[in-house]
Amino acid sequence: MAQLTVGITYFNEGPLLTQCLESFWRGSRRPEQIVLYDDASQDRPESYIPKEIPVKILRGEKNRGPAYGRNRILEAVETDWVHFHDADDTVDVSWAEKVMAATTASDVVLTELVSYQNGRILSGAVLGLSEWKTSDGLAFAIRHFILPAAGTFRTELARKIGGYRESLWQSEDWDFYIRLLLTGPRVCILEESLVSIQVRSESRSQKQVETLSCVLQAILLLEREVPREYRQALAEKAAWAGSRLFQLQEKQMAREAFSLAETLGPATHSQKNKPYRWIAHHWGQEAAEWMAWTYRQVLPQTLRRKLNG
């Protein structure tokens, strides 16, 4: 029977760690191993671990980010399957049973996620895995962000690709899943939202500029690794990141993203409206962004909503 390790990265999540661990332990199927990496936290995890739950703790004395922590966990895994998890997220009581049942004919199992903020549901299907059925899996992974808590995979597969790129401070999971899918694994999709993630103001993912700059860093690495037919998808991702950076007033970084998208593609900007696409095609994406910015400034939001239907 397949055995599972849950690897948790921890950095000052405090009582949320208790909730996380208890969610794994209350199910009818429990992981055979739980390994926690404490990323040089000030609020150490030991007092938040229930006495009845065996946890192997690894600790770093310097904060190095999740990629480094997950690689240390990967080195300590003693089972044939592994699942990485953030310390502030929880799983459904049926998570382990359903995920491990799906491992019999697969190398990677992906589940849907539900996100919460201050007790309110933000999204009942964060990843949009229903789209997977009509999509190329690798293209899906490039377009979307597959979060750590969504995936469970064969340990040997993660080790085969060298684990996470420790040079990526953010967006390391986006890069990791693309490289994982490049190996051509058998993937099982569970569209049920079996994991709950908490969106907190102090979460690393809320540092948008940092996250987007690391997406661009990852694209520069991935362009040498993905088959040529996926360069267009990378171009669209670079264009998307550039648009977000422009809106965040990071103009120089946005220009670098626009240039990268042009080199890889050029991008088609399929998710943008027709005027944006026309201007981007004829005068460049920065001109299209300025047009969009002017439009937002001139017309009130209520009027824009009416015009857009």
N, C-alpha and C positions, 0 to 999 in steps of 0.2 A: 504494500500500500504506500502511496506517495506520502512523504512527510514534508511538513511546512515550517519555515522559519519566518517570523515577523520581525523585521528590522525597523526600529523606531529612532529617528533623530530628534534630539531634545535640546532646547535652548531656552531655559527660563519659563517654560509653559506652566510650571507649578501644578495646581490642582487639576488642570486639564489632562495631565498625564494619567492621573488616577482614573478618570472617566474613560480615557482611551484604553488603558489596560483592562479595565473591568468589562468593556464591550467585547474584547476578544475572549475573555474568560467565561462569560455567561452563556455562550453557545453550546450546543450539543457536541460540536467538534471544536477542539482546542488546538492551537499550534503546538508542535512538538518542541519548539525552541523560540524564545523571545530574546533578542539582542538589542540593547539600547546604547546609542552613542551619545554621550554628554559632551556637547561642543563648547567646553570651557564656560559653562553657565555659572552665574553667581548663585542662583537659587537651585541648589543641587537636587537631583531627582530622587535620591534614596528615600526621603521621608514621604514621597508621594506614591511609592510602590506598595500595593497591598501585600501583606505578609504571605498570603496564600498563593501568590503568583510568582513563580520562579523567573527571574530576569537576570541575564548576564549583562553587566554594565562595563562599557568601554568609555574611557574619558580622555579627552584631549585637553592640554593645558593652554592651547591657543585657539581662538575662534577661527575656523577655517571653512565654514559653510557646509551645506548638506552633501555636496558631491564628495568631499573628503570623508565625511562621516559615513556615508553609505558604502563607500569602498572599504572602510575599515570593518563595517558590519559584514560585507560580502566575504571578506577574508575569514571571518569567524563562523560563517554558516556551516552547519553540519548536516543539513538536509538537502534533498534533491529539488525542492521548490522554495522560493523566497518571495516575500512581499515587503515592500518598503512603505513606511507610514510616517506621517507627521504626528507629533505628540498631542496636538490639539484637535485631532479628528477621531471619529468613532466609526464602528462598523455595526451593521444589523446583526441581530442574534443568529440569523441563518447564514451569515456571510461565509464562514469557513466551510460549512457543509456544502453549500452550493458551488463555491469556487473550486474546492478540491474534487467534487464530483465531475467538474468540467475538465479536469487535468488528464483524464484517461486517454483522450484522443487529441491533445493539444500541447503546445510548447509555451503558449502565452494565453492567459485568461484576462480579459478586460471587463470590468463592471462599470455601470453608470454611477454617477455621484449626485447627491443632493447638497446644495449649499445653503447655509444659514448666516444671517447677520443679526445680532441682537435678538435672537429667537424667532426671527421672521425668515421664511423661505425666500431665497433670491432666485434659485433655479432648481427645478425638480430633475433636470437632466443636463448637468453641466457640460458634459463632453459632446452630447449630440450623437451618441453611438448608433442611433437608429439610421443615421446616414451611411454607416459603414456598409450596409447591405448593397447599396447602389454605388459604392465608391471603391477605388483602389486603396488598399489599406495604407500603403506608404504615403500616397498623396493625402489621405485623410490626416495622417500623423503630422505632415508638414503644415497643413491648413489649420489644424486645431492644436490645442495644448493637452496632451495626455498627462495627467497629474500622477504622482507616485502612488497615491492610494487607490488608483483605478486598476493597477496591474499586479498580477502574480505570474511568475515565470520560472522556468527551469534555471537552477543555479548555474549549471554549466554554460548556459546560453549567455547569461550576464557576464560570466568570467571570460567567455570567448571573445567578447568585444572589449574587454579591458575595463568593465564597469563604467563608472561615470567619468567625464572629463573634469578633472579637478581645477582646470584653468577657468572654468565657467562658475562665476559666483552666483549667478541667477540663470534661469531658463535651462538649467542643467538637465531637468527631466524631459523637456521638449527634445533636446539633442539626444538624450539617452534612448528614448523610444523610437526615434527615427533610425538610429544605428541598430537597435535591437531588431526592428522590422526589416532592415537591409539583409539580415541573415536568412530571410525567407522562412520564418517559423510558421507552424500551424497555429492559428489564432482562433480562440473561442470568445464570442461576444455575448455577454449577459447584459441585456438592456435594463434590467431591474436596478434601481438605485439602492445599492447595498452598503454604501459608505456615505457618511455625513461629514462634510467639511465646514469648518467655521471660518468666515471671512472677518478678520479682526483688523483694526486700524494699524496695529503694530506688526501685522504679518509681513513677512518679507515680500510676498507677492504684491503688496500695495505700493511698493517702491517702483513706480511705473518706468521712470527713466532708466533706472538701473536694469530692470528686467528687459526693456526694449534694446538697450545697448548690448546686452548679452545675447539677445536673439541675433543681432547683426554679427556679433563675434562668432556665434555658432554657425551661421550661414556661410561665413568665409571658410570654416573648417569643413562643413558638409558638402560644399560645392565640388570638392575634390573627391568625395566618396560616393555620392549618389549617382546612379546612372544618368546619362545626359538627358533622357526624356523627363526627368524630374526637376531640371534646372528652372523650367517655367514656374513650377510650384514654388520654388525658392524665391524666384523673382517677385511673385505675388506677395510672399511673406515679407520680403524686404520692403516692398512698396507700402504694405499695410503698416509695418513698423515705422516707416518714414512719415506716413500720414499722422500717426499717433504722436510721434515726436514733435512734428510741426505744431500740432494742436497744444502740446505741452510747452511751447515756446523754446524748444531745443532746436533752433533753426540749422545750426551747423551740422549737428548729428543727423538731422532730417535730410540735409543735402547729401550726406554720405550714403544714407539709405537709398535715396532716389537714384544716385549714381550706380550703386550696387544692383538695384532692380533693373536698370537700363542695361547693364552689362550682362546680367544673367538672362534677361528676357528678350525684348523688353516686356514689362508687365502690361496686362490688358486692363487692369483695374475693374474687373467684372462686377465687383460688389458696389461700385460707385455709380452715380446717375450718369445719364447720357452727356450732359454738358461737361461734367468733370472729365469723362473719358475723352471727349473730343479735344478739349484744351490740353490734357496731358499728352495726347498723341501728337498734336501739332506744335505745342509750345513747351511741353515738359510738365512733370508732375508738380514742381514747385509753383508754377503759374496756376495750375489747377487748384492747388491748396490756397493760394492767395485769393482766387476767385471765390472759393467756398467760404473762406474767412470773411470776405467782404459781404457776401450774401447773408451770412449769419449776423453780421453787425447791422446791416441796413434793415433787414426784415425781422420784426418781432417773432419770437418762437411760436406763439399761437398762430400767426399768419402762415409761417412756414409749414406747420402741421396741416393746415387747411389746404395749402397748395399741393402738398405731398399726398393728399388723399384721405 
